[in-house]
Amino acid sequence: MAVNFEKLVLDLVTPLVIHPEDLLVKKFSEDENSITIQVLVNQEDLGRVIGKGGKIANAIRTISYAAASKQGKKIKIDIDSFE
């Protein structure tokens, strides 16, 4: 069963942001072994998504890595703001 990684990351990040209208999750690249996901948020939400010491970002990555590894893939998630 294929996992929609964009939706997975979107579902994880949406509850964290104050400005969900500014949230963009896009699959940047994909090949046989790896996937790159770009997450863009409002500047005000960047700290909320990354978390203190990067703990929230690492938790999002850990969940995504687990889903990707079941399909034999590696996933890279880049988190940035629009500004």
Stockholm file with secondary structure:
# STOCKHOLM 1.0

chainA/1-83         MAVNFEKLVLDLVTPLVIHPEDLLVKKFSEDENSITIQVLVNQEDLGRVIGKGGKIANAIRTISYAAASKQGKKIKIDIDSFE
#=GR chainA/1-83 SS CCCCHHHHHHHHHGGGCSCGGGCEEEEEEECSSEEEEEEEECGGGHHHHHCGGGHHHHHHHHHHHHHHHTTTCEEEEEEEECC
#=GC SS_cons        CCCCHHHHHHHHHGGGCSCGGGCEEEEEEECSSEEEEEEEECGGGHHHHHCGGGHHHHHHHHHHHHHHHTTTCEEEEEEEECC
//
